[in-house]
Amino acid sequence: MWGKNMGKEVRRAVINDVPKIMPLLSSVAQLHGDNRKDIFRNPTLHYSESEIKNFIETGELNIFVSTGETNEITGVLLCKIRAQHNHNVLLDSKILWIEDTCVGESYRNKGYGKMLIEYAKGFAKDNGCSRMELNVWSFNKNAHDFYESQGLKEQRNIMEYII
């Protein structure tokens, strides 16, 4: 089964994980705020601690964590299933949308990000999704390169002209 690899694991987050999840999400917010001060409030989390707890309790947003050999939280992935029906142009589909992914700095390049993405792929397949999608900002070359190394391909680009 997807999710375990030599003492490392990916699993669904529980309430007790929230104190370890929040600093990871904060680092994502900081990265975005530092790189696009014209767009992001710095530092502003995408979701508050109470919202993360609510998502864990309700399942409205799926939150998965990677853990190391001593069960420490090493990374997090937030995702939800989006269904597209009766669109004028696009085919009906079910998509796993990744909201955020983060691996703690000291755990990077050790397979945790790959495990999170593999877990998300398995989750998507088990839930009848035809694809997995996410946004990655152009300033975040490390994330872009990582996602490409995991088999994700660029689908489209959003262009901007700053007034």
C-alpha positions in Angstrom: 0.0 0.0 0.0 1.1 3.5 -0.7 2.2 5.4 2.4 4.9 3.4 4.1 8.6 3.2 3.4 11.3 1.8 5.7 10.1 3.3 9.0 8.7 6.4 7.3 5.0 6.8 6.8 2.3 9.0 5.3 -1.0 9.0 7.1 -4.1 11.2 7.6 -3.5 14.0 10.1 -5.1 13.9 13.6 -5.8 16.9 15.9 -2.6 16.2 17.9 -0.6 16.9 14.7 -1.8 20.5 14.4 1.0 22.1 16.5 3.5 20.5 14.1 1.6 21.2 10.9 1.2 25.0 11.6 4.9 25.8 11.4 5.1 24.0 8.0 2.2 25.9 6.7 3.8 29.1 8.1 6.9 28.4 6.1 4.9 28.2 2.9 3.2 31.5 3.7 6.5 33.1 4.5 8.0 31.9 1.1 5.1 33.3 -0.8 5.1 36.6 1.2 8.8 37.0 0.8 8.7 36.5 -3.0 5.5 38.3 -4.0 5.0 41.2 -1.6 2.7 42.7 -4.3 0.2 39.8 -3.9 0.6 38.1 -0.5 0.2 39.5 3.0 3.3 38.5 4.9 3.1 36.3 6.8 -0.5 35.2 6.5 -1.5 31.6 6.6 -3.8 30.2 4.0 -5.7 28.5 6.9 -5.8 29.3 10.6 -5.2 26.7 13.3 -8.9 26.4 14.0 -9.7 25.9 10.3 -7.0 23.1 10.1 -8.6 21.4 13.2 -12.0 21.7 11.6 -10.8 20.2 8.3 -9.3 17.3 10.2 -12.6 16.7 12.1 -14.9 17.2 9.1 -12.8 15.9 6.2 -13.8 18.9 4.2 -10.1 19.2 3.3 -7.9 16.1 3.4 -4.7 16.6 5.4 -1.9 14.1 5.2 1.4 14.1 7.1 4.6 12.3 6.6 6.4 11.0 9.6 10.0 9.9 10.2 11.3 6.8 12.0 10.6 8.3 15.4 7.1 9.4 14.4 8.0 13.1 14.1 6.0 15.1 11.6 8.3 15.8 8.6 5.8 17.2 6.0 2.2 18.0 5.2 0.0 17.9 2.1 -3.5 19.5 2.0 -5.9 18.4 -0.8 -9.5 18.1 -1.8 -11.5 16.4 -4.5 -13.1 18.7 -7.0 -15.8 17.4 -9.3 -16.5 19.2 -12.6 -19.8 18.6 -14.2 -21.8 20.2 -17.0 -19.1 22.7 -17.9 -19.7 24.4 -21.3 -16.3 23.5 -22.6 -14.6 21.0 -20.3 -15.4 17.3 -19.9 -16.9 16.1 -16.7 -14.1 15.0 -14.4 -13.0 14.4 -10.8 -9.7 16.0 -9.8 -7.5 15.8 -6.7 -6.6 19.4 -6.1 -3.5 19.9 -3.9 -3.8 23.1 -1.9 -0.4 23.1 -0.1 2.6 20.8 0.3 5.5 21.4 2.6 8.4 19.3 3.9 10.3 20.6 6.9 13.7 22.1 5.9 15.8 19.6 7.7 13.8 16.7 6.1 14.1 17.8 2.5 15.7 15.6 -0.1 15.1 12.5 2.1 12.1 11.1 0.3 9.3 12.6 2.4 7.9 14.9 -0.4 7.9 11.9 -2.8 6.0 9.9 -0.2 3.4 12.6 0.2 2.9 12.9 -3.6 2.7 9.1 -4.0 0.2 9.0 -1.2 -1.9 11.7 -2.9 -1.7 9.8 -6.2 -3.0 6.6 -4.5 -5.7 8.6 -2.7 -6.8 10.2 -6.0 -6.9 6.8 -7.7 -8.9 5.2 -4.8 -11.4 8.1 -5.0 -11.9 7.8 -8.8 -10.0 11.0 -9.8 -8.8 11.2 -13.3 -5.9 13.6 -12.5 -4.1 15.5 -9.8 -3.6 19.3 -10.1 -1.8 22.1 -8.2 -0.5 25.6 -8.6 3.2 26.4 -8.3 4.4 30.0 -8.4 7.1 30.8 -11.0 9.4 32.1 -8.3 9.4 28.7 -6.6 11.8 26.8 -8.9 12.6 24.2 -6.2 8.9 23.2 -6.0 8.5 23.3 -9.7 11.5 21.0 -10.2 10.3 18.7 -7.4 6.8 18.3 -8.9 8.3 17.6 -12.3 10.5 14.9 -10.8 7.3 13.3 -9.4 5.8 13.1 -12.9 3.6 16.2 -12.8 3.6 18.1 -16.1 2.8 21.7 -16.8 -0.8 22.1 -17.9 -1.1 25.8 -18.4 0.4 29.1 -17.5 -1.2 32.2 -16.0 0.5 35.4 -17.4 0.4 38.7 -15.7 1.2 42.4 -16.5 1.7 44.5 -13.4 0.0 47.9 -13.7 
